[in-house]
């Protein structure tokens, strides 16, 4: 494999043979990610790109590799002499395939049938064509979390590392003078927009010195649901024989909430309600009546994506979020909101469904 240096103002060559690789330092790669996010994702679909730490890192520190993976960069070089969180993320990424060969990119980057193909921008804060998920994570207890001093006061930091909108860090309370079997029993909630490149990092720290006692990084999609023991590792990412965290996890797919007290409304009221909030879709009358018996339990419906053409002139299609109970009027109102038009013009539009021959 031959390489091409992308230093200075040079850019990756889109006409390179597939066996040639564009090599960019982290500063050049970051600028490219910010200025041309869609173009870079498209380029890495067919061309190899490598990025490496900038020369300013005289301390051999590392950058977060996830952001470059999110743009499709195949080879993210790190300083292997520095065993830090970035290197732990890199190890977790390639443990998915037994540390052998490449890891397949998320479908959104290469599958032409995916609704978000060539529309995915990791810098975005909302993604119309991706199902976000809600992670409920309980850190119940720990075992032998500091084997050198069982009288340490400890707490756990739980961090989601992913695309910028997914990054979040929370921590448990401090358990005083007990590193043998501390019980935290704390529950955390995370919203994850892009699960395919989300990593979960557990860090056990000393409350007095903030020194890292044990840690573990894993891809979120590899975390099994329910009650599990997470085997911890040292700061050098070496397995610790007895150190574990006892956790509970559950992941729920994003759904649309319904107003349990909703009733039949006339067209004008429905239009104003849809304009105020697209997510508050109208449930069926019988379900709304049944929900009144127990108003503490909100109705939820699975969310689907609908492609509508001709909404925004600059887009080939617009993605709308609907449920099985969405009406044509509600879809039109949602499309008008995307186009920046008023709901009073809803009667001027119709929906035409394309059906494949033979259905």
Phi, psi and omega in degrees: 000128176262161184232160178230126181281130181254030180289165179066227184261006181287152182236162177302141181269117183288346182260008178297148169299157185297339181272358177262151189232133173274129183247120184236139172284165190299326181293315177296319180295320179296318178298319179294321178297322183280322185277325184224064184298313181292321181294323180290318177299319179293321180296316183286356175290330183236349184234148177276137177228137177238141173232151185218160182300143180289159181294343180291345181278070182289344178269009180061031176285171184235158174260167177288117184284344188298321184296326178284324173300324182295338177261009174091004180298123186281324185237105179253102184280139180231163175280101185290345179283350180246109181273092182232188184299323180297319179290327176295322176297318179297318179296318180296322179301314187266359169286344179298328182244027178072025180057042182219108174085196183278158170254133182296135178294159172301148184303326185299340183270344186221342184274112182293342179273352179288139184298332182260012180300129182064015176239357185279124176233111183300341179282344182296157178258343177225146181228110184293330186257015179237138176279115174281162181227155178248121180261122173255117186233122177250123174264105188274303184204175177225162179224123177053049185283343174220093187287343180277339181207098183288354179261012180290148172266123191232158170214167184241131170261129177247121185231134170261122180247125181194214174295160189309320184291339183269344185294127183201143180224134177222162182219156180277176172286168180270133173257119187282131168051046177205099175252002180281306180215060180295144178241111179265313178053048178251146181240138181234154180233129179231139170258127183241118181276324184231087187293331185297334179236039177251134180239145179251126182240121174259129178230122175263122185236152174281127184293331182280322186246351186060023179282137179286120181265320180202158182203164172201135177239136178211150173297138182299324181289348178265355179280118180285141181286164179094201180274125184218153170261121177266116181282126187270162178231166179282177177295342175267011178065029176261139182300138174261131193299321186243348188285124178216160168243135177262116187230163172232135180222149175211137180242130179241133177288146179301135177226170180258131179276147177245148175283114185296337182263013183291144177228178180297137181232156175283173186298320181295318180294320179295322180295315180293325179291318179293327178292323180290316180207119183289329186291334183277075181278157187278125176280171175292151186297318183293326178289323178296320179293321180293327182290340180295335180294331179219083185286352181282344181254106182288146176284138178232145178230143178295142184264138176238160178251138181236129178267122179238125181268150174084014180278306179246126185303325185277354182246138177296328176202160179242139182262126179245150178260124182223173171234178180292346180260002180295137178266165177301320180298319180293323177294317178297317180297320179293321178295320178296322178296320177297325182276355180076025180254160182281153181290342182293346180263013184300327182288349182274357186236153174228161175254133177244121182267132176267123182242129180292145180296133180098356178289000000 
